[in-house]
Structures are given as structure tokens and as C-alpha cells.
Amino acid sequence: MININDEFREPEAGPSPGPELKEQSTGPRYPQPRPIIIAARKAGSEYPAKVKTEDDASETALQKIAPTQRSISPPLRYDIPHQSMCFFLNLFCFQAGRLYSFPVLDFLPDMLRTAEDGSCVKKAAMAVSRMTLADRYSGKDVRLQTGREYGQALRLTNATIRDTKASIQDETVLAVWLLGLYEMISVVLTHGRTNADSPTLEEEWQAHLLHVRGAMNLLRLRGMSQFTTARGEKIFRILKAAIQMRLFILTSVFSKDFDNLEIDMYQDEHEFVPSPTANRASAYFHRVARLLEKVKQFLAQIPLQPEKTRAMAEVFLKSGETLDEDMAGWSKDEPGWDMMRVRAPTAGTMWALYPSHALYHFYSFWVFLYWLRFLAARYKLYEGLIELLKLDVAQSSAKPRTAPSRVDIRMSKYRTIIQMTASELIGLTAYALGDVTPTGDFNSSISGQHPRQGFQEINVVAAMQLVLPLKMLQRSEYLTATQKGAVDLAISHIGDGFRRQPLMFF
């Protein structure tokens, strides 16, 4: 894991797609194809004008055979590094920009093109790209090499951040972030396929948290120097928002790590606010985080007087409820900010079997990102408020009760809000996968009319944004059994979306 203050672990301790990492192998071994010799025919024989290759649809693949002895060129060997890198760059850099006008990592291809082969960013990109493609192959070789690449990237990045000058370069920050992305993709692709060597939910959580903290510390070390170039400034703006969201989700109000949440990394003038509505959603996110920091500090204190403890808890409860009530109708201030119900019928789509995963959509992907912030903050807020209520429950549990108390009613209300928020997050699965248009129709029903396509391109950037909120729900103790199953299905849908993507070469 990457932590600026800690050593990297050895590659065998890193996340592994399976126990194959313990084996020794030199990588993919494909049999060498032998040339096929066509002997010259006798004079007067008829020669076929063309030979049909495997690709019947390609006119350029038809080749004439001369009447003399010649060998047909053998097919190219599978180039796994090239395939995996193309697959990764297409999903994360080109496809999102082409389909959704969302060029987030558009600078990454040029960075990788100019980076040295042995650099940490090159190794990190190769590791995450192999992980992205690993499920497309049935053999052990690709998965084995995936773990090797990851281990090499960890060692190289560890060595790089010890160098004062190299540690603040754009490439180093991206290497750390890509290793965190590796953890997320690994979680998605291996979801539901556990074995004795699989990490626990807590180990998955901590693995990703360390990478996120490492990226945050690097941004802090870079200081104002990262604003001297357009690329450095874009990296800062993208990663800062993502780091804040991930740290907020990955830490719990009763966790010892929550008070280390450095949500105010930089001043407000460094915030990019595209609209008043976006600013309102961001302000809610930050205020909830600050309130929960105070709640955590309060819960860590040993109460001396029950009456004083109850009074202070009530102050926090009122503050939290007021924060949430002030957000009523927050998306109505500007057009296009509402979370809308999908009105198209699910018949003929995969969502006919999973209607709870295809409930909502947005006009804009940017709006989706701010709604994710709002929903995650609302969930965490009420999770923290329930922890405060538990203090009152513990103090009054010894008293006999004949009717539900005010605390019981409040607890039920908070649980209901958490479950409603969870249903909204689950209902965004189809949209996050890119299967819902801005007008609320299903892309899969359109592509279903053209079965030869065989796939539906996904918005992988949006889908990965939804992974951590879903993992947050997976750890929740307040969801219903049905919602727990729906969360598992949502994560599985995202993994299946990766597997349905076509291989792209360029």
C-alpha cells in the first residue's frame, strides 16, 4: 500500500487476483505458430483467386495466392501488454470523452508516451491495465503477471517518493493514484469470487485508504508548484475532489482515523465552482464532514455527567437535522440539476430483472458527480447521528418502557432516511454504467435491435465513482436484507460491464 510515511509492502502482500501469484512463471507462453507451406501446383491447374481468413467481414484480409511456392505469414502473437494498455486507455481516457464529453484523464496517454519504460507511472499503468483485462483470459499467465506488475510498481513508486525532487512530479502523483485505481478494479472484478487468500472487506478498505492518503500527502508536498502548469493544475483539481470524497467515505465517525481527515487541504480560492447549485452541494458535503469530526471527538470523551452528555448530544443532533433540512429542494435552484426517474420501460433490457438498479438518471454527468457527493454525505450524516442516539439508548435501557420513546421514534426516522438514501444510490447503477440516456431511455434496448454489436459501451469513469459508495453500503448495518443483495448485484453489474467491453487497438 502506498503511504507517504510508510514503506511499501512486498508484492506478495499486495492484492492478488488469486493464489497463482505464489507460483513462479515468466509470463504468457503461447505456442509459436509454424509457417504453412503451399506447394506449387502442376501446370494447367486452377488456382483460387482468394483465400478467406478468419475475418470474413474485412475486405482487406483477402489475399491473392500466386502460382508459385510461398508461405502464408503466420498470425501475430498475442501481445498482452499492448492489448491491456489499449483496453485500459480506451475505457478510462478515450471512451468517456467520446461518448460522454467527459475528458478526465485525457493527459494520461501523452504522459505514458513520454515516460521512461522503467518509470513508476509506466509500471503502475501496466499493472492497472493488466488487471482491467485479466478477466478476458482464462489462463493463469495474465493474472500471474498482473501481480508481478503491481509489485514492481509498488517498489518503484516507493523508491521514487524518497527522492525529494521526483516525489512531487506529475508522474509520481499519477502512479500513486493508479495503484489506488488498481485496488478498486480488483475489488470489482473479484467481487463474489472469494477464496482462502482473498482479502476481507476491512483489508480491502484499508488497502485503498492507504493509497488515497498517499496521493493526498503528495498533493500537499507539491504545494503551489503544481499550479505552474496546466496539466499540474488539472491533476490537482481532479484528484483533490476525488481524494476528499474517498477519505470521507472510507473513514467512519467512530473510527480512530476520522479525526485525521484533512478535508480542508487548500483555501477556498482553489475550489472550482461551476454553479451556485454545485457550490451548495459542496458546502453541504464540507459542513457534514466538519460536524462529524466534532461528533467523533465528542464520542471519544468519557462522559462525567449523563445530563451534560445528553445535552451536548442533542446540540449535535439538532445541528445535523438542520443541515439536512436546509438542503430541501437544493437541486431546484437551476434547471437540469434534478435527479429524475427513468420513465422508459425496462422490458427488453437486462434491467427488467433488476428494476431497482435502474430508477434514476440525470441530464449531465457533472450533475451525477455532485449528487453522489450529496447522497454519500447524507448517508454518513445520519450514520453519525445514530451513534449519538445510541448514547441515550444506553443510558435509558435500564428503565422500563410501555410505549416507543422519543429516542426510538428518532432512531426509526434516521434508519428510514439511510435506507431511502441507499435505494437512491442503488438506483443509479444503470445510469452509472452508461445505459440510460439524458432523456431517460435505455441504450441497451436500442442496441438490442442490433444484436451483432454484442456489447454496450459503459461509462467506466462514472461506474468507478459509484463503487466506493456501494462498498460503503455493503458495510452498513442499517440496510435491509433486500438492499444488501441489491448492493452485491450492483457491484457485480459493474464488473460485468468491464467484461462486455470490446478490445480496442491503436
N, C-alpha and C positions, 0 to 999 in steps of 0.2 A: 504494500500500500504506500501511497505517497504522503508523506507528512514532512513539511519543511524542517521540522525539528527532530525527526527520527530517521533511522536508517531504513532503507528498503529491505523487504524480506526477500529471501532467495526465491527463484522462480518456482521451486516445487511447492512453496507455500501460497502461491498465487492461485486465483480462481481457475479451476480446471474443468473443461467440458466432460471429463471422465477420468477413470483410473488409468487411461492409456498413457498419461504423462510420465508414469513411472517406468515405462518401457524405454529402451534405447532404440532409436531409429534415426536414419539420416534424412528422412523426409519422404515425399511421394516417390514411389517406384512404379513407373508404368512401363510395360514391355515395349522394347524397341521395335517399331514396325519394319518389316523387311520389304525391299522393293519387289514389285511383281513384274516379271519379265514376260513380254508378249513376243512370241516367236513370229518371224515373217512368214506370211502365207505363200503358197505356191502361186506362180503367175496365173492370172485368169480368175483368181478367187475374188469374191466381192468383199469389200471392206465396209463395215458400218461407218456411217458418216460421223456419228457422235456416240459418246459413252455417257450414260446418265449417272451422276454422282448421287450422294445421299441427299443433297439439297435439290429436290426436283423443281422447286419454285424459282431457283436462281438461273437466269439465262446465261450469266457469265460463267457458270460452273460447267457448261457443256464444252467439251474439248474434242477437237478432231484427232483421229489416230492416223498417223502416217503409215504407208505400206512397208515401212522398214522396221527393223527391230528397235524398240525403245522401251524405257522403263517409265512407269507412271510414278510421279512424285508421291512419296508416302504422305499421309496426313500429318499435320503438325502435332507435336506432343502437347498434352495439356500443360499450359503454363499457369500453374496455380497462383503464384504471386501476382501475375498480370490480371488474371481473371478476378481475383479477390479485390485488388485495388480498384479496378474498373467498376466492379459491382458496388463497392463502398462509396466511391466518389459520385457515381450516378445517383445513388439513393440520397446521400446527405448534401451534395453540393449542386448537382445539375437538375435533378428531378423536381425538387421543391421549388427552385427558381423558375423552371419551365412551366410547371403545372399550376403553381400557386403564387407566383410573383413574390417569392419569399427567399431571396438570396442570402441566407445566414452565413454559411461557411464558403462563400464564393472565392475567398482569398486562399483557401487551403490548397487547391491544385497547384497554383503558382508557387506556394511555399514549399510543397513537396518536390516540385520540379527543380527548384534551385538548391534544395537541401542536399547535403552530402549523404552518401549511402549509409554510412555508419552513424549518422546523427540520431539523437534520441527521438526527434519528431518523426523521422522516417521509420524507425523501428516501431514506434507507438502506432503510427498509421497502418503499418503492415500487420501488427497484432490485431487491431480492431477490425481491419478489413478481412482478415482470415476468419475471425470469429463470426463476422457477418455472413460469410459464405459457407461456413463449416457444415451447416445442415443440408447443403445441397449435395454433399458427398456421403456415401455410406461407409467408406473405409476409415481406418484409424489414422492414416497418414496425415490428413489435413488437420484433424483435431490435435494430433500429437504435435505437429509443427506450430499450431496456434499457441499452445502453452509455451513452447520454446521461444517464439517471438515475443510473447508477453514478458517472460523472464528476462530476456535480453533488453527489452525496452525499460524495464524496471531498473536494471543495473546501470544502463547508460544514463537514464534520467537522474538517478541518484548521484552519479559522478558529475553530471552537468550542473546540478544545483549547488554543488560545493564550490564551483567556480564563481567568484563574485560577479564577474562580467557576463559570463554565459547564462547565469541564472535568471537574468532579467530580460533576456532576449525573447522576441515573439515566439520563436520556435520552442523554447523551453516551456512557456506557459501552455502552448497548444499541446505539447507532448503530455503534460500532466492532465490536461482536460481530456485528451483522447484515451488515456488509461482509465479515467473515470467512466468514459463512454463505453469502454470495453466491459467494465463491470455491469453496466446497465444492460447491454446487449446480451451478455452471458446470462443474466437473470431472466430475460425474456425468452431466449431460445431454449434454455434448460428448464423452464417452468413446468412443473408436473412430472419431471423425469429425474427423480432423486435416487441416489444410491448411498452406500455407506460413506463415500468420500465427498458427498455433496455438502456445501456449507449450509448452516442453519440460517433462518431468517435474520437472526441477530448478527451473524457473521457477514451476511450479505450487506446488511445495513451499515455496519462499521467499516467494511471494505470501501464502500462508496463514499462514506463520510470522510475518511482519511484523504482520499483523492480530492474531494471538494475543498477541504481545509487547506490542502497543499496549494491548489490553484488560487485560493483567496490570499494566502500568505505571499505568493509570488506577485500578485497584483499590488499588494501593499508595498512590497520591496521595490517595485518598479516606479512607484510614486508618480510625479508629474512628467517623467521622461517618456511615459507611454503615450502622451498626448502630442508628441512632436511629429508623429507620422499618422497618416490617415488610417493605415492598417492597424497600428497600435491602439489608436483611439477606438476603432470599431471592435477590436478584440476586447478592450476594456468594457465597453458598453454592453456587449453581448454576454460576456462572462459574468459581469457584476450582477446583472439581473438574474441570471441562471444560478449563480452561487447563493444569492440571498434566498431564492425560492427553495433550493435544495437544503441549505442549512436549516431553514425554518421547518421544513418537513421532516428532516432526518433527526431532529432533536425534539425530545418530549419535555413537557413542562415540569415533570418530576425527575428528569434526568440530570445527572451531575454536570453534563456538558451544556445544558441550556444557557447557563449564565455566561458561557464563553461565546455566545452567539454575537458576532460583531456585525450587526445589521447596518450600522452607520459607518461604513468604511470610508466614505468620502462626503464632501459637502454637497448641499442641495444643488448648487450651480452645475454640478457634474451630471445631474439627472436629466435625461432626455424625456420630456413630457409632450407627447403628440397631441393631446387634447385635454380639456378640463375633466372629462369623464375618466380618462385614463389616470389623471392625477388623483382623482377621488378614490379610485380603486387602489392605487399605490399607497396613498395616505392611510387608508384603512388597513392595508397589509402591515405597514410600519407601526401603526398605533397598536394593533393587536400584538405584534411582536414585543413592543416595549411593555405593554401591560402584562404579558405572560412572563417576561423577565422579572417584574416586580412580584408576581404571584409565586414564581419559583423561589425567590428569596424569602418570601413570607412563609411558604410551606417548609422551608429548611430550618426556620427558627423553632425553638422549643417553647410552646405556649406556657406562660406562667399563670395567666388568669383566663379561664374559659370565656368570661364575659367580654374581655377585651379582644380575645381571638375572634369570637363570633362577630363582634362589631367591625373589626378590620376586614374580615372575610366578606361581610355584607357590603362594605365600600367597594371592594374589588368586583363583587357580583353585579352591583349597580352600574359600575363603570363599563363592564363588559356588555351588559344588556343595552346600555345607552349607545355604545359604539355600534352595535349591530342594528339597533332601531334607526339610527341616523343614516344607515345605508339603504333604507327602504326606498325603492324606486330610483336607485342610483344610475341605472342604465337608461333612464328616460330623458336625461338632460340633452342628449344629442341623438340624432337619428342613426340607426344602424348598429346600436350597441346592445340591443335586446338579445337574450338567449331565446330562440324561437323553437316551437315544437315542429318536428318533422311531420308534414301532412301527407306525404306520398305513401301509398300503401306498401307494405313490406312484401306482399305476395310476389313471388318470382325472384326474390333476393334471399341471401343467406340469413337476413335479419328476420325473416318470417318465423324462424325457430328461436330467435333471441331478441324479441321486441324491446326488452328493457335496455338493450345496448344501443338502440337507435332512436332516441327520443328527441334530441335537440341538435340545433345547428346554428351557425352564425353567418352574417354577410361577409365578414372579414376574418382572416386568420389572426390578425393582431388583436381583434376583439376577443377571440378564443383564449389567447395568452393571458389577457387581463382578467377574464372570467375565471381561469384556472387559479390565478393568484387570490381572487376574492373567495372562491369556494374553499381552497385549502386553508386560508386564514380563518374563515368562518368555522370550519371543522375544528381546527386547533383551538380556537377561542372557546368553544363550548366544551371541548375536552378538558381544558384548563378550569372552566367554571365548575364542571362536575367534580374535579379534585377538591375544589373549595367546599362544595356541598358535602363531600364525604366527611369533612371535619365535623360539621353539625350533626350528621347522621351518627358518627361515632360517639359524640357526647350525649345524644338523646336516645341511643339504642337501649339503654337500661330502663327507660321509662315505659310503662305500659301505654299502648295506644289503641283506641277503639275505632278511629277513622283516619284516613290518609292525612298526614300533616302537610303544612305548607312546604316543607322541605321535599316531601315525596312528590307533591304536585310539580314543584320546580324541577326536580330530577327527571320526571317523566317528560316535561316540556323540553329540557335540554337534550335528552336522548332522541326525542322525536325530530328535533332540528338536525341533529347529527345524522340520523337515518335519511332525512329528506336531502341533505347535502350529499350524502353518499349516493343516493339514487340519481342525483343530477350529474355527478362525476361519472358514474357507470353509464348513464345515458348518452355521454359524449363519445363513446367508443367508436361508433360508426363514422362520426364526423372527423375524429382524430385520425382515423385510418384513411381519410380522403374519399369515403364512399358516399358522402352527402354533399350535394352542390349548394351554392349560396341561396338557391331558390327552394331548397328543401326536397329535391328529388334524389333518387339513389343512382349513383354511377353504375352499380352492379346490375341494375335492371336494364340499363342502356347497353352495357357490354354483353348482357345475356342474350341480346338479339344478334350478337356476332360471336358465336361460340368459338370461332377459330382463334380469337385473341387469347383465350385461355387464362387470362390474368387480369387483375385490376391494379394499376399502379397506385401505391399508397403515398400518403403524405408522411414520410417517415419522421420528419422533424416534429410534426405535431404529435404523432403517435408516441415518440420517445418523451415528449413533455408530459404525457399522461401517465407514464409508467410509475414515477415516484408517488404521485397522489394515489394511484391504485395500490401500490405496495403499502402506503400509509393506511389505507382502508383494510388491507389484508391483516394488519397487526392490531386492528381496533377490537375492543371488547364490547362495543356498543352496537354493532351491526346485527341484523337478523341473520339466521342461517341461510335464507334465500339470498340475501345480499352478499354474504360471504362466497357462496357459489357463483354468483354473478361476477364478482371481482376476479375470481380464478379464471372464469371464461373470458373476461375482457383481456387479461394478460395473455391468455392463450391465443386470442384473436390477433393480437399484435404480433406475436411470434409467427403465426401462420401467414400474416401479411408479408413478413420478410421472405418466407419460403415461397410465396407465389410470384415473387418478382422475377422478371426476365434477366438473363445475363446480358450485359452490355459491354462492348469492346470498343476502344478508341485509342 
